[in-house]
Amino acid sequence: MTKRKKPNTKTAPPIGEKLLTLREAADVLRLSTRTVREYLQRGEIEGRIIGGRWRFRRADLDAFFANALRNWDFAGKNSHED
């Protein structure tokens, strides 16, 4: 008689919506795919590689947007007083 594993109660909630591709995620955020990849490398956007391709949950993109800085200081743009 084999024992069944108990279901892990600490798993993520069900997806509940379709997963987005890299292109779709970039379109949602109005960014280039290259920029989205940079955010992925820095760990600022959450995504998963499934079947060799990046997939994203809309909720993760919404969380990224909600936590993003409101004003970015690009190199030198705001470095001097007016």
Buried (B, 14 or more C-beta within 10 A) or exposed (E): EEEEEEEEEEEEEEEEEEBBBBEBBBEBBEBEBEEBBEBBEEEEBBBEEEEEEBBBBBEBBEEBEEEEEEEEEEEEEEEEEE
